[in-house]
Amino acid sequence: MVKNHPATDQGPAPAASDLVIALSFETWDDIVRREHVRPPDRLIRHALSSGRLRRVLVANPWRSLPRAAGRRTLGRRSAPFPTNDTARLVRPMRLRRSDPPRLDSLRVSYRAYGRRLTREALRAGMQAPALLTYNPLHAAFGDHGGFRSVTYVGRDDWSAHHGHSAFAEVYQAAYDSISDRGLRVAAVSQQIIDRISPRGPSRVVPNGVDPQVWGGPPPAQDPLEAFLRPIGVYTGTVDERLSATALANAAPHFGSILLVGPEGDDTGRRLATTLSNVHMLPSMDQTRLAATVMAADVCLVPHVVSALTEAMSPLKVYEYLAAGRPVVATDLPPIRHIHPSIVLSSVEQFGQNSAHALARGPLDEDERQRFIDENSWAQRCDALLDLALSHD
């Protein structure tokens, strides 16, 4: 049975809508492996369980057919998808391993991708489905003739991302096309929306938190007892977004600084070599990560100031606050209005402001729970669905 859902400022969405969700760079296998922690993962989970949708089709990005065949030969199985009469996963394949760098080739590739999704939607029995895509190339160049509306969701400014620098001009051309086509745009920050300058409807939908993971009490046993206090914790990919200057200035104020997460480059190892109290810890599952953050004395966002970081909505900040921890962060636009307890800082003053955050201490329990309630993933996902499904 479809559940009733209250109207929002976008107007009530149809009670029985069909939706296609197209992923950008990661597949369903990646989502399962990382425990459904990122925004697309949360939207899929919400779409499948909220009762707002009649049918849901999830589409992987293009993947290489020869490489997929090789994985099967080696016995590597894909993660199961909860397929039923109302939910399906499609895994589009092509011969190429990666996107071509030329615009004309990209247009051909993503027109084909769009037509594939239209066929799969028809095969699934969808009726005038809406399309919500996280892939700017698909949004910009795809064939969208089979969809009643198209919404692009920007979770980073890919044109400024160091990991996609070879495609910077391509992504800027994609933003221009998204605007020219009048597509709907949701993004984690106003800065991304401003860079796209959409002509269609738009809204900011930042990251959120999972109350089931972050709403519980701190662990009974200190998971950080092996480290000298006070302890500062940074979570997330450790790469060139971290400011060595900010961490060097903060280091004298802590017994230990822990960098928790995958290594995107050699930034973490260089910092751990030059700063004796900086330690690298590997990625953790969600339960252990929440316990680690809750055990920290201060949580850190020592980012450099760049076009990329100025457009980010750091998931870690929401999780830090959901854990009730004091936070010191580089003063970046998307962070400024998350919560008044955050100590904003320049890179040069990061040490002094780390001391201020230590002195400020944690949120009280009522305030912590209120923050979780007001910033849940369910609310964020409903905001996306409101935009994608409205008839505006």
One Martini backbone bead per residue (centre of mass of N, CA, C, O) as a GRO file, in nm:
protein
  392
    1MET     BB    1   0.097   0.035   0.021
    2VAL     BB    2   0.052   0.366  -0.014
    3LYS     BB    3   0.170   0.633   0.143
    4ASN     BB    4   0.117   0.909   0.296
    5HIS     BB    5   0.228   1.253   0.218
    6PRO     BB    6   0.331   1.541   0.296
    7ALA     BB    7   0.345   1.849   0.217
    8THR     BB    8   0.544   2.094   0.065
    9ASP     BB    9   0.694   2.374  -0.081
   10GLN     BB   10   0.655   2.205  -0.365
   11GLY     BB   11   0.439   2.027  -0.318
   12PRO     BB   12   0.262   1.759  -0.382
   13ALA     BB   13   0.326   1.451  -0.458
   14PRO     BB   14   0.261   1.191  -0.611
   15ALA     BB   15   0.154   0.885  -0.479
   16ALA     BB   16   0.223   0.729  -0.781
   17SER     BB   17   0.537   0.723  -0.871
   18ASP     BB   18   0.797   0.721  -1.110
   19LEU     BB   19   1.155   0.625  -1.074
   20VAL     BB   20   1.477   0.725  -1.191
   21ILE     BB   21   1.809   0.625  -1.080
   22ALA     BB   22   2.121   0.774  -1.158
   23LEU     BB   23   2.439   0.711  -1.149
   24SER     BB   24   2.775   0.806  -1.169
   25PHE     BB   25   3.062   0.638  -1.052
   26GLU     BB   26   2.893   0.435  -0.894
   27THR     BB   27   2.772   0.134  -0.784
   28TRP     BB   28   2.590  -0.090  -0.619
   29ASP     BB   29   2.837  -0.236  -0.510
   30ASP     BB   30   2.958   0.015  -0.370
   31ILE     BB   31   2.722   0.074  -0.180
   32VAL     BB   32   2.734  -0.189  -0.021
   33ARG     BB   33   3.034  -0.172   0.069
   34ARG     BB   34   2.973   0.132   0.218
   35GLU     BB   35   2.687   0.123   0.372
   36HIS     BB   36   2.503   0.357   0.270
   37VAL     BB   37   2.646   0.671   0.316
   38ARG     BB   38   2.565   0.822   0.068
   39PRO     BB   39   2.341   1.006  -0.096
   40PRO     BB   40   2.248   0.796  -0.313
   41ASP     BB   41   2.206   0.565  -0.114
   42ARG     BB   42   1.983   0.702   0.056
   43LEU     BB   43   1.780   0.745  -0.169
   44ILE     BB   44   1.734   0.454  -0.242
   45ARG     BB   45   1.640   0.357   0.030
   46HIS     BB   46   1.400   0.556   0.047
   47ALA     BB   47   1.255   0.482  -0.219
   48LEU     BB   48   1.207   0.173  -0.129
   49SER     BB   49   1.055   0.260   0.175
   50SER     BB   50   0.845   0.518   0.183
   51GLY     BB   51   0.582   0.493  -0.032
   52ARG     BB   52   0.595   0.721  -0.275
   53LEU     BB   53   0.640   0.482  -0.483
   54ARG     BB   54   0.568   0.261  -0.737
   55ARG     BB   55   0.844   0.282  -0.904
   56VAL     BB   56   1.194   0.156  -0.924
   57LEU     BB   57   1.493   0.263  -1.103
   58VAL     BB   58   1.826   0.151  -1.108
   59ALA     BB   59   2.135   0.300  -1.242
   60ASN     BB   60   2.413   0.238  -1.357
   61PRO     BB   61   2.684   0.310  -1.485
   62TRP     BB   62   2.895   0.276  -1.700
   63ARG     BB   63   3.040  -0.036  -1.815
   64SER     BB   64   3.267  -0.281  -1.885
   65LEU     BB   65   3.229  -0.572  -2.045
   66PRO     BB   66   3.509  -0.711  -2.030
   67ARG     BB   67   3.545  -0.662  -1.724
   68ALA     BB   68   3.294  -0.814  -1.630
   69ALA     BB   69   3.377  -1.084  -1.747
   70GLY     BB   70   3.635  -1.111  -1.578
   71ARG     BB   71   3.497  -1.120  -1.302
   72ARG     BB   72   3.333  -1.376  -1.354
   73THR     BB   73   3.576  -1.562  -1.406
   74LEU     BB   74   3.684  -1.498  -1.097
   75GLY     BB   75   3.407  -1.505  -0.912
   76ARG     BB   76   3.276  -1.217  -0.910
   77ARG     BB   77   3.008  -1.095  -0.747
   78SER     BB   78   2.727  -0.933  -0.736
   79ALA     BB   79   2.529  -0.745  -0.567
   80PRO     BB   80   2.233  -0.769  -0.440
   81PHE     BB   81   1.908  -0.680  -0.538
   82PRO     BB   82   1.576  -0.578  -0.437
   83THR     BB   83   1.399  -0.744  -0.635
   84ASN     BB   84   1.077  -0.662  -0.782
   85ASP     BB   85   0.780  -0.536  -0.900
   86THR     BB   86   0.905  -0.221  -0.806
   87ALA     BB   87   1.221  -0.316  -0.835
   88ARG     BB   88   1.522  -0.218  -1.019
   89LEU     BB   89   1.826  -0.316  -1.191
   90VAL     BB   90   2.067  -0.157  -1.405
   91ARG     BB   91   2.358  -0.267  -1.625
   92PRO     BB   92   2.530  -0.085  -1.818
   93MET     BB   93   2.705  -0.159  -2.127
   94ARG     BB   94   3.039  -0.135  -2.267
   95LEU     BB   95   3.349  -0.134  -2.415
   96ARG     BB   96   3.438   0.087  -2.264
   97ARG     BB   97   3.599   0.193  -1.963
   98SER     BB   98   3.577   0.504  -2.034
   99ASP     BB   99   3.534   0.815  -2.085
  100PRO     BB  100   3.540   1.024  -2.328
  101PRO     BB  101   3.701   1.345  -2.379
  102ARG     BB  102   3.498   1.405  -2.601
  103LEU     BB  103   3.208   1.563  -2.667
  104ASP     BB  104   3.094   1.403  -2.909
  105SER     BB  105   3.127   1.124  -2.770
  106LEU     BB  106   2.959   1.181  -2.518
  107ARG     BB  107   2.693   1.233  -2.658
  108VAL     BB  108   2.663   0.954  -2.778
  109SER     BB  109   2.684   0.787  -2.514
  110TYR     BB  110   2.440   0.940  -2.351
  111ARG     BB  111   2.220   0.885  -2.550
  112ALA     BB  112   2.234   0.579  -2.517
  113TYR     BB  113   2.184   0.571  -2.215
  114GLY     BB  114   1.905   0.706  -2.222
  115ARG     BB  115   1.768   0.491  -2.403
  116ARG     BB  116   1.812   0.257  -2.211
  117LEU     BB  117   1.637   0.371  -1.978
  118THR     BB  118   1.375   0.390  -2.135
  119ARG     BB  119   1.347   0.088  -2.195
  120GLU     BB  120   1.354  -0.007  -1.897
  121ALA     BB  121   1.105   0.148  -1.805
  122LEU     BB  122   0.906   0.008  -1.993
  123ARG     BB  123   0.969  -0.283  -1.897
  124ALA     BB  124   0.872  -0.195  -1.591
  125GLY     BB  125   0.593  -0.023  -1.630
  126MET     BB  126   0.627   0.269  -1.663
  127GLN     BB  127   0.473   0.602  -1.596
  128ALA     BB  128   0.600   0.880  -1.653
  129PRO     BB  129   0.888   0.917  -1.555
  130ALA     BB  130   1.124   1.020  -1.344
  131LEU     BB  131   1.449   1.182  -1.341
  132LEU     BB  132   1.743   1.102  -1.136
  133THR     BB  133   2.072   1.246  -1.160
  134TYR     BB  134   2.436   1.225  -1.074
  135ASN     BB  135   2.516   1.274  -1.380
  136PRO     BB  136   2.627   1.534  -1.571
  137LEU     BB  137   2.647   1.391  -1.850
  138HIS     BB  138   2.364   1.276  -1.859
  139ALA     BB  139   2.209   1.537  -1.814
  140ALA     BB  140   2.337   1.696  -2.061
  141PHE     BB  141   2.343   1.439  -2.305
  142GLY     BB  142   2.092   1.294  -2.275
  143ASP     BB  143   1.815   1.100  -2.351
  144HIS     BB  144   1.485   1.239  -2.229
  145GLY     BB  145   1.213   1.147  -2.382
  146GLY     BB  146   1.097   0.932  -2.146
  147PHE     BB  147   1.063   1.195  -1.954
  148ARG     BB  148   0.888   1.430  -1.757
  149SER     BB  149   1.155   1.464  -1.579
  150VAL     BB  150   1.470   1.638  -1.482
  151THR     BB  151   1.725   1.569  -1.228
  152TYR     BB  152   2.003   1.721  -1.094
  153VAL     BB  153   2.267   1.600  -0.871
  154GLY     BB  154   2.499   1.786  -0.671
  155ARG     BB  155   2.782   1.663  -0.462
  156ASP     BB  156   2.982   1.816  -0.654
  157ASP     BB  157   3.239   1.997  -0.814
  158TRP     BB  158   3.369   1.851  -1.088
  159SER     BB  159   3.526   2.096  -1.221
  160ALA     BB  160   3.710   2.110  -0.926
  161HIS     BB  161   3.814   1.820  -0.920
  162HIS     BB  162   4.111   1.655  -0.880
  163GLY     BB  163   3.998   1.367  -0.993
  164HIS     BB  164   3.878   1.549  -1.273
  165SER     BB  165   4.074   1.743  -1.436
  166ALA     BB  166   4.055   1.631  -1.737
  167PHE     BB  167   3.721   1.725  -1.721
  168ALA     BB  168   3.664   2.026  -1.661
  169GLU     BB  169   3.552   2.132  -1.938
  170VAL     BB  170   3.329   1.924  -1.964
  171TYR     BB  171   3.170   2.002  -1.708
  172GLN     BB  172   3.113   2.291  -1.792
  173ALA     BB  173   2.952   2.210  -2.042
  174ALA     BB  174   2.740   2.054  -1.883
  175TYR     BB  175   2.629   2.290  -1.719
  176ASP     BB  176   2.535   2.452  -1.962
  177SER     BB  177   2.334   2.233  -2.060
  178ILE     BB  178   2.158   2.214  -1.810
  179SER     BB  179   2.064   2.503  -1.834
  180ASP     BB  180   1.958   2.505  -2.131
  181ARG     BB  181   1.744   2.261  -2.066
  182GLY     BB  182   1.594   2.322  -1.785
  183LEU     BB  183   1.679   2.172  -1.547
  184ARG     BB  184   1.674   2.032  -1.259
  185VAL     BB  185   1.833   2.139  -0.940
  186ALA     BB  186   2.034   1.973  -0.706
  187ALA     BB  187   2.234   2.065  -0.411
  188VAL     BB  188   2.464   2.083  -0.140
  189SER     BB  189   2.505   2.380  -0.265
  190GLN     BB  190   2.493   2.703  -0.376
  191GLN     BB  191   2.755   2.701  -0.541
  192ILE     BB  192   2.668   2.491  -0.749
  193ILE     BB  193   2.424   2.638  -0.854
  194ASP     BB  194   2.576   2.892  -0.945
  195ARG     BB  195   2.761   2.739  -1.156
  196ILE     BB  196   2.510   2.645  -1.331
  197SER     BB  197   2.260   2.827  -1.367
  198PRO     BB  198   1.963   2.751  -1.356
  199ARG     BB  199   1.641   2.765  -1.528
  200GLY     BB  200   1.530   2.582  -1.340
  201PRO     BB  201   1.457   2.432  -1.078
  202SER     BB  202   1.582   2.476  -0.732
  203ARG     BB  203   1.789   2.322  -0.462
  204VAL     BB  204   1.907   2.284  -0.139
  205VAL     BB  205   2.071   1.960  -0.038
  206PRO     BB  206   2.215   1.849   0.209
  207ASN     BB  207   2.345   1.668   0.423
  208GLY     BB  208   2.321   1.389   0.660
  209VAL     BB  209   2.167   1.167   0.906
  210ASP     BB  210   2.165   0.865   1.102
  211PRO     BB  211   1.993   0.787   1.380
  212GLN     BB  212   2.082   0.484   1.416
  213VAL     BB  213   2.391   0.559   1.433
  214TRP     BB  214   2.393   0.864   1.601
  215GLY     BB  215   2.164   0.849   1.847
  216GLY     BB  216   2.330   0.720   2.044
  217PRO     BB  217   2.534   0.649   2.280
  218PRO     BB  218   2.817   0.630   2.403
  219PRO     BB  219   3.056   0.429   2.461
  220ALA     BB  220   3.158   0.249   2.733
  221GLN     BB  221   3.421   0.209   2.573
  222ASP     BB  222   3.721   0.337   2.492
  223PRO     BB  223   3.853   0.339   2.160
  224LEU     BB  224   4.104   0.570   2.247
  225GLU     BB  225   4.304   0.471   2.486
  226ALA     BB  226   4.587   0.461   2.315
  227PHE     BB  227   4.559   0.774   2.318
  228LEU     BB  228   4.651   1.090   2.352
  229ARG     BB  229   4.536   1.351   2.534
  230PRO     BB  230   4.388   1.528   2.334
  231ILE     BB  231   4.149   1.451   2.068
  232GLY     BB  232   4.169   1.463   1.719
  233VAL     BB  233   3.922   1.430   1.446
  234TYR     BB  234   3.933   1.289   1.115
  235THR     BB  235   3.701   1.227   0.847
  236GLY     BB  236   3.787   1.066   0.555
  237THR     BB  237   3.939   1.149   0.291
  238VAL     BB  238   4.293   1.149   0.243
  239ASP     BB  239   4.398   1.458   0.103
  240GLU     BB  240   4.450   1.768  -0.058
  241ARG     BB  241   4.225   1.907   0.124
  242LEU     BB  242   4.433   1.911   0.331
  243SER     BB  243   4.591   2.119   0.567
  244ALA     BB  244   4.907   2.139   0.679
  245THR     BB  245   4.892   2.407   0.830
  246ALA     BB  246   4.649   2.351   1.012
  247LEU     BB  247   4.770   2.095   1.150
  248ALA     BB  248   5.029   2.225   1.257
  249ASN     BB  249   4.874   2.434   1.437
  250ALA     BB  250   4.708   2.210   1.603
  251ALA     BB  251   4.904   1.995   1.729
  252PRO     BB  252   4.989   2.139   2.012
  253HIS     BB  253   4.672   2.095   2.126
  254PHE     BB  254   4.745   1.783   2.103
  255GLY     BB  255   4.810   1.452   2.161
  256SER     BB  256   4.606   1.368   1.917
  257ILE     BB  257   4.576   1.296   1.560
  258LEU     BB  258   4.309   1.158   1.364
  259LEU     BB  259   4.308   0.986   1.048
  260VAL     BB  260   3.996   0.870   0.906
  261GLY     BB  261   4.060   0.679   0.619
  262PRO     BB  262   4.112   0.693   0.306
  263GLU     BB  263   4.371   0.708   0.066
  264GLY     BB  264   4.408   0.938  -0.199
  265ASP     BB  265   4.707   0.990  -0.105
  266ASP     BB  266   5.013   1.114   0.058
  267THR     BB  267   4.921   1.312   0.283
  268GLY     BB  268   4.906   1.141   0.546
  269ARG     BB  269   5.200   1.039   0.549
  270ARG     BB  270   5.332   1.316   0.560
  271LEU     BB  271   5.201   1.410   0.824
  272ALA     BB  272   5.296   1.165   1.004
  273THR     BB  273   5.603   1.236   0.960
  274THR     BB  274   5.603   1.554   1.055
  275LEU     BB  275   5.380   1.469   1.280
  276SER     BB  276   5.395   1.291   1.574
  277ASN     BB  277   5.060   1.314   1.652
  278VAL     BB  278   4.994   1.182   1.377
  279HIS     BB  279   4.734   0.946   1.273
  280MET     BB  280   4.660   0.659   1.088
  281LEU     BB  281   4.336   0.536   0.996
  282PRO     BB  282   4.126   0.327   0.884
  283SER     BB  283   3.857   0.230   0.770
  284MET     BB  284   3.514   0.218   0.888
  285ASP     BB  285   3.252   0.123   1.018
  286GLN     BB  286   2.978   0.279   1.138
  287THR     BB  287   2.996   0.193   1.434
  288ARG     BB  288   3.299   0.262   1.479
  289LEU     BB  289   3.290   0.552   1.385
  290ALA     BB  290   3.092   0.663   1.594
  291ALA     BB  291   3.263   0.586   1.842
  292THR     BB  292   3.510   0.756   1.765
  293VAL     BB  293   3.376   1.034   1.752
  294MET     BB  294   3.252   1.028   2.044
  295ALA     BB  295   3.563   1.011   2.170
  296ALA     BB  296   3.624   1.283   2.097
  297ASP     BB  297   3.718   1.616   2.169
  298VAL     BB  298   3.768   1.693   1.859
  299CYS     BB  299   3.655   1.806   1.544
  300LEU     BB  300   3.783   1.812   1.202
  301VAL     BB  301   3.818   2.079   0.924
  302PRO     BB  302   4.126   2.108   0.747
  303HIS     BB  303   4.076   2.287   0.492
  304VAL     BB  304   4.121   2.406   0.212
  305VAL     BB  305   4.098   2.678  -0.010
  306SER     BB  306   3.860   2.610  -0.271
  307ALA     BB  307   3.646   2.542  -0.517
  308LEU     BB  308   3.569   2.271  -0.393
  309THR     BB  309   3.531   2.340  -0.080
  310GLU     BB  310   3.322   2.579  -0.137
  311ALA     BB  311   3.100   2.337  -0.244
  312MET     BB  312   3.082   2.173   0.003
  313SER     BB  313   2.909   1.909   0.205
  314PRO     BB  314   3.020   1.790   0.484
  315LEU     BB  315   2.938   1.500   0.628
  316LYS     BB  316   3.116   1.511   0.885
  317VAL     BB  317   2.976   1.748   1.029
  318TYR     BB  318   2.706   1.607   1.086
  319GLU     BB  319   2.836   1.374   1.248
  320TYR     BB  320   2.974   1.534   1.467
  321LEU     BB  321   2.708   1.667   1.577
  322ALA     BB  322   2.555   1.398   1.627
  323ALA     BB  323   2.786   1.331   1.849
  324GLY     BB  324   2.841   1.624   2.008
  325ARG     BB  325   3.086   1.760   1.898
  326PRO     BB  326   3.330   1.963   1.873
  327VAL     BB  327   3.402   2.217   1.613
  328VAL     BB  328   3.663   2.269   1.369
  329ALA     BB  329   3.663   2.496   1.079
  330THR     BB  330   3.694   2.594   0.789
  331ASP     BB  331   3.595   2.886   0.631
  332LEU     BB  332   3.303   2.784   0.465
  333PRO     BB  333   3.005   2.838   0.329
  334PRO     BB  334   2.850   2.553   0.392
  335ILE     BB  335   2.929   2.574   0.717
  336ARG     BB  336   2.818   2.844   0.853
  337HIS     BB  337   2.490   2.725   0.890
  338ILE     BB  338   2.468   2.456   1.051
  339HIS     BB  339   2.607   2.559   1.338
  340PRO     BB  340   2.686   2.768   1.610
  341SER     BB  341   2.920   2.578   1.742
  342ILE     BB  342   3.104   2.628   1.523
  343VAL     BB  343   3.448   2.677   1.466
  344LEU     BB  344   3.571   2.920   1.276
  345SER     BB  345   3.857   2.920   1.037
  346SER     BB  346   4.156   2.975   0.959
  347VAL     BB  347   4.443   2.828   0.881
  348GLU     BB  348   4.627   3.008   1.070
  349GLN     BB  349   4.400   2.976   1.329
  350PHE     BB  350   4.358   2.665   1.399
  351GLY     BB  351   4.487   2.635   1.676
  352GLN     BB  352   4.333   2.846   1.843
  353ASN     BB  353   4.046   2.723   1.760
  354SER     BB  354   4.091   2.449   1.889
  355ALA     BB  355   4.098   2.556   2.176
  356HIS     BB  356   3.810   2.670   2.170
  357ALA     BB  357   3.668   2.398   2.121
  358LEU     BB  358   3.767   2.259   2.375
  359ALA     BB  359   3.633   2.468   2.571
  360ARG     BB  360   3.336   2.431   2.478
  361GLY     BB  361   3.245   2.156   2.406
  362PRO     BB  362   2.978   1.974   2.413
  363LEU     BB  363   2.677   1.891   2.352
  364ASP     BB  364   2.385   1.860   2.458
  365GLU     BB  365   2.152   1.617   2.434
  366ASP     BB  366   1.914   1.783   2.323
  367GLU     BB  367   2.074   1.920   2.093
  368ARG     BB  368   2.166   1.667   1.952
  369GLN     BB  369   1.883   1.548   1.890
  370ARG     BB  370   1.782   1.792   1.732
  371PHE     BB  371   1.985   1.777   1.505
  372ILE     BB  372   1.907   1.499   1.403
  373ASP     BB  373   1.608   1.560   1.340
  374GLU     BB  374   1.681   1.814   1.137
  375ASN     BB  375   1.916   1.605   0.970
  376SER     BB  376   1.789   1.385   0.818
  377TRP     BB  377   1.776   1.178   0.550
  378ALA     BB  378   1.472   1.178   0.511
  379GLN     BB  379   1.447   1.482   0.461
  380ARG     BB  380   1.639   1.502   0.221
  381CYS     BB  381   1.492   1.297   0.034
  382ASP     BB  382   1.220   1.442   0.026
  383ALA     BB  383   1.328   1.696  -0.112
  384LEU     BB  384   1.409   1.555  -0.373
  385LEU     BB  385   1.132   1.435  -0.444
  386ASP     BB  386   0.978   1.697  -0.461
  387LEU     BB  387   1.135   1.804  -0.706
  388ALA     BB  388   1.118   1.555  -0.907
  389LEU     BB  389   0.778   1.514  -0.879
  390SER     BB  390   0.688   1.766  -0.958
  391HIS     BB  391   0.478   1.982  -1.183
  392ASP     BB  392   0.656   2.252  -1.235
   0.00000   0.00000   0.00000
